């Protein structure tokens, strides 16, 4: 048993989709989450910048004596996963491999779509990972950077969001994808609009939720799950506005009494 918290990072609010799922699957675990909203979006920054930011966040979260570091950000996973695995003495988990594994197991016609940030699409991270898992699967990627803004500005479940998403995802009308990877942890907050745009027959893969299952499996295998009597906690940190963060976080996590603090990573 190990009651130390799990450290989680994201470029913004999207990683809360992972936090929600891990709280569901592992309710005894403590979590420290840091969303780097002040430097959002990561999806248009260089890989070296994203790697530097991710390392900075990891070092900050190590102050909380975390037992695992989860990169709940596809862009940061593509840019920094291997680097952080080499630098840290604790397990480091990304979101791309779990999402890829779920997609390859679910697709029936070997046509998988990926929507993600510009940087994630350019990295070909999903294309390469899925190619390793099943070379027969064709991956069709689309950069949908503007969807991140919809979440960060709390415009989920609006007619405007549906219009933007439907217009962008019309791109897939020329393909026969039967599975779509939500390759940004912000996107599950727009799952209703995305499903409506793609049609009910297309399966949506939440990379954050799939990663939560991998985390559960790893903690169980290594016998480092928190005990049932753990006085667990959830601490949320943001480099941006607490007010905006709290609006989305309290609604998504269905919790009106969240412990939220603003941090300055430059300190």
C-alpha positions as CSV (number, residue, x, y, z in Angstrom):
1,X,0.0,0.0,0.0
2,X,1.1,3.6,-0.7
3,X,-1.0,6.5,0.3
4,X,1.1,9.1,-1.4
5,X,-0.8,11.1,-4.0
6,X,-0.9,10.8,-7.8
7,X,0.5,13.8,-9.6
8,X,-1.4,14.9,-12.8
9,X,-0.6,17.7,-15.2
10,X,-2.3,19.3,-18.2
11,X,-1.9,22.4,-20.3
12,X,-5.3,23.5,-18.9
13,X,-8.6,22.1,-17.7
14,X,-8.7,19.1,-20.0
15,X,-6.8,16.8,-17.6
16,X,-9.8,17.0,-15.2
17,X,-11.4,14.4,-17.5
18,X,-8.7,12.0,-16.3
19,X,-9.1,13.1,-12.7
20,X,-12.9,12.4,-12.8
21,X,-12.3,8.9,-14.2
22,X,-9.5,8.1,-11.7
23,X,-11.7,9.2,-8.8
24,X,-14.4,6.9,-10.1
25,X,-12.0,3.9,-10.6
26,X,-9.8,4.5,-7.6
27,X,-11.8,6.4,-5.0
28,X,-9.2,6.0,-2.3
29,X,-6.4,7.7,-4.1
30,X,-5.3,11.2,-3.4
31,X,-4.6,13.5,-6.4
32,X,-2.7,16.7,-7.0
33,X,-3.6,18.2,-10.3
34,X,-1.8,21.2,-12.0
35,X,-3.3,22.9,-15.0
36,X,-0.9,25.3,-16.8
37,X,-3.6,27.7,-18.1
38,X,-1.3,30.7,-18.0
39,X,0.8,29.2,-20.8
40,X,-2.1,27.6,-22.8
41,X,-2.3,26.5,-25.5
42,X,0.5,24.0,-25.7
43,X,-0.7,22.8,-29.1
44,X,1.0,25.6,-31.0
45,X,4.2,25.7,-29.1
46,X,7.5,24.0,-30.0
47,X,8.2,20.6,-28.7
48,X,11.2,21.9,-26.7
49,X,9.0,24.5,-25.0
50,X,6.4,21.9,-24.1
51,X,9.1,19.6,-22.8
52,X,10.5,22.4,-20.6
53,X,7.1,23.3,-19.2
54,X,6.3,19.6,-18.5
55,X,9.5,19.1,-16.6
56,X,8.9,22.3,-14.6
57,X,5.4,21.0,-13.6
58,X,6.8,17.6,-12.7
59,X,9.4,19.1,-10.4
60,X,6.8,21.3,-8.8
61,X,4.5,18.3,-8.1
62,X,7.3,16.3,-6.7
63,X,7.1,18.7,-3.7
64,X,3.9,16.8,-2.8
65,X,5.8,13.5,-2.6
66,X,3.8,12.0,-5.5
67,X,4.1,8.3,-6.3
68,X,3.3,8.6,-10.0
69,X,3.2,11.4,-12.6
70,X,0.5,11.3,-15.2
71,X,0.8,13.5,-18.3
72,X,-2.9,14.1,-18.9
73,X,-2.2,16.1,-22.0
74,X,-1.7,14.6,-25.5
75,X,0.6,17.4,-26.7
76,X,2.9,17.0,-23.7
77,X,2.8,13.2,-23.9
78,X,4.1,13.4,-27.5
79,X,6.8,16.0,-26.6
80,X,7.9,15.0,-23.2
81,X,6.9,11.4,-22.1
82,X,10.2,9.7,-22.9
83,X,12.2,12.6,-21.5
84,X,10.3,12.6,-18.2
85,X,10.6,8.8,-17.9
86,X,14.3,9.2,-18.1
87,X,14.5,12.2,-15.6
88,X,12.1,11.1,-12.9
89,X,12.5,8.2,-10.4
90,X,8.8,7.5,-10.3
91,X,6.5,6.0,-13.0
92,X,5.5,8.4,-15.7
93,X,2.4,7.7,-17.7
94,X,1.1,9.4,-20.9
95,X,-2.3,9.3,-22.6
96,X,-1.4,8.3,-26.2
97,X,-0.6,4.6,-25.9
98,X,-3.8,3.8,-23.9
99,X,-6.0,5.7,-26.3
100,X,-4.3,3.9,-29.3
101,X,-4.8,0.5,-27.7
102,X,-8.5,1.1,-27.2
103,X,-9.0,2.3,-30.7
104,X,-7.2,-0.6,-32.4
105,X,-9.3,-3.1,-30.3
106,X,-12.6,-1.4,-31.2
107,X,-12.3,-0.5,-34.9
108,X,-14.1,-3.0,-37.2
109,X,-13.1,-1.5,-40.5
110,X,-9.5,-0.4,-39.6
111,X,-10.3,3.3,-40.2
112,X,-9.5,5.4,-37.1
113,X,-9.9,9.2,-36.9
114,X,-7.9,11.4,-34.4
115,X,-8.8,14.9,-33.4
116,X,-6.1,16.7,-31.5
117,X,-4.1,19.9,-31.2
118,X,-1.9,21.0,-34.1
119,X,1.3,19.8,-32.4
120,X,-0.1,16.4,-31.6
121,X,-1.2,15.8,-35.2
122,X,2.1,17.1,-36.5
123,X,4.0,14.7,-34.3
124,X,2.2,11.7,-35.8
125,X,2.3,10.2,-32.3
126,X,-1.0,8.4,-32.8
127,X,-0.2,7.3,-36.3
128,X,3.1,5.8,-35.2
129,X,1.7,4.2,-32.0
130,X,-1.3,2.6,-33.8
131,X,1.1,1.5,-36.6
132,X,3.1,-0.4,-34.0
133,X,-0.1,-2.0,-32.6
134,X,-1.8,-2.9,-35.8
135,X,-0.3,-2.0,-39.2
136,X,-3.6,-2.6,-41.0
137,X,-5.2,0.4,-39.3
138,X,-5.4,3.6,-41.3
139,X,-5.2,6.8,-39.2
140,X,-6.8,10.0,-40.3
141,X,-5.8,13.0,-38.2
142,X,-7.4,16.4,-37.9
143,X,-6.0,19.4,-36.0
144,X,-8.9,21.0,-34.1
145,X,-7.1,23.5,-31.9
146,X,-10.1,25.8,-31.6
147,X,-12.0,23.1,-29.6
148,X,-9.6,23.7,-26.7
149,X,-10.8,27.3,-26.5
150,X,-14.4,26.2,-26.3
151,X,-13.6,24.3,-23.1
152,X,-11.4,26.9,-21.6
153,X,-14.0,29.5,-22.1
154,X,-16.7,27.2,-20.7
155,X,-18.8,27.1,-23.9
156,X,-19.7,23.4,-23.7
157,X,-23.3,22.4,-24.4
158,X,-24.0,25.5,-26.5
159,X,-25.3,26.0,-30.0
160,X,-22.1,27.8,-30.8
161,X,-20.0,24.9,-29.8
162,X,-22.1,22.5,-31.8
163,X,-21.8,24.7,-34.9
164,X,-18.0,25.0,-34.7
165,X,-17.6,21.3,-34.0
166,X,-19.9,20.2,-36.8
167,X,-18.2,22.4,-39.3
168,X,-14.7,21.1,-38.4
169,X,-15.6,17.4,-38.2
170,X,-17.4,17.5,-41.5
171,X,-13.8,16.8,-42.7
172,X,-14.4,13.1,-41.9
173,X,-17.4,12.9,-44.3
174,X,-14.9,11.9,-47.0
175,X,-13.7,8.9,-44.9
176,X,-15.3,5.8,-43.4
177,X,-13.9,6.1,-39.8
178,X,-15.8,4.0,-37.3
179,X,-13.7,5.0,-34.3
180,X,-12.6,8.5,-33.3
181,X,-9.9,9.2,-30.7
182,X,-10.4,12.3,-28.7
183,X,-6.7,13.1,-28.8
184,X,-6.9,16.0,-26.4
185,X,-8.1,15.6,-22.8
186,X,-10.2,18.8,-23.2
187,X,-12.4,17.1,-25.8
188,X,-14.4,14.7,-23.6
189,X,-16.0,17.8,-22.2
190,X,-17.4,18.2,-25.7
191,X,-18.4,14.6,-26.2
192,X,-22.0,15.3,-26.8
193,X,-21.4,17.8,-29.6
194,X,-18.7,15.6,-31.1
195,X,-20.9,12.5,-31.1
196,X,-23.7,14.5,-32.7
197,X,-21.4,15.7,-35.4
198,X,-19.9,12.2,-36.1
199,X,-23.1,10.2,-35.8
200,X,-24.1,7.5,-33.3
201,X,-22.4,4.7,-35.2
202,X,-18.9,6.2,-34.6
203,X,-17.2,5.1,-31.3
204,X,-15.5,7.8,-29.3
205,X,-12.3,7.0,-27.5
206,X,-11.5,9.1,-24.4
207,X,-7.8,8.8,-24.0
208,X,-7.9,10.1,-20.4
209,X,-10.4,7.5,-19.3
210,X,-8.4,4.8,-21.0
211,X,-5.3,6.0,-19.2
212,X,-7.1,5.8,-15.8
213,X,-7.5,2.1,-16.4
214,X,-3.8,1.7,-17.2
215,X,-2.9,3.6,-14.0
216,X,-5.2,1.4,-12.0
217,X,-3.6,-1.7,-13.5
218,X,-0.1,-0.5,-12.8
219,X,-0.8,0.6,-9.2
220,X,-2.4,-2.8,-8.5
221,X,0.4,-4.7,-10.1
222,X,3.0,-2.9,-8.1
223,X,1.0,-3.2,-4.9
224,X,1.0,0.6,-4.4
225,X,-2.7,1.3,-4.2
226,X,-3.9,3.6,-1.5
227,X,-5.5,1.8,1.5
228,X,-9.2,1.8,2.0
229,X,-8.7,3.9,5.2
230,X,-6.7,6.5,3.4
231,X,-7.6,10.1,4.3
232,X,-7.6,10.9,0.6
233,X,-7.7,14.4,-0.9
234,X,-8.0,16.2,-4.2
235,X,-5.9,19.4,-4.6
236,X,-6.3,21.4,-7.8
237,X,-3.6,23.9,-8.9
238,X,-3.7,26.4,-11.8
239,X,-1.3,28.9,-13.1
240,X,-4.3,30.8,-14.5
241,X,-7.5,32.3,-13.2
242,X,-9.0,30.5,-10.2
243,X,-12.4,31.9,-11.0
244,X,-12.5,30.5,-14.5
245,X,-10.9,27.2,-13.4
246,X,-13.5,26.8,-10.6
247,X,-16.5,27.3,-13.0
248,X,-15.5,24.4,-15.2
249,X,-14.0,22.2,-12.5
250,X,-16.9,22.3,-10.1
251,X,-19.4,21.6,-12.9
252,X,-17.3,18.7,-14.4
253,X,-16.4,17.1,-11.1
254,X,-19.8,17.7,-9.6
255,X,-18.2,19.2,-6.5
256,X,-18.9,22.7,-5.2
257,X,-16.2,22.6,-2.4
258,X,-13.0,22.1,-4.3
259,X,-9.6,22.9,-3.0
260,X,-8.1,25.2,-5.7
261,X,-5.0,27.4,-5.5
262,X,-3.1,29.5,-8.0
263,X,0.6,28.8,-8.4
264,X,3.4,30.7,-10.1
265,X,5.8,28.2,-11.6
266,X,8.4,30.9,-12.0
267,X,8.8,31.2,-8.2
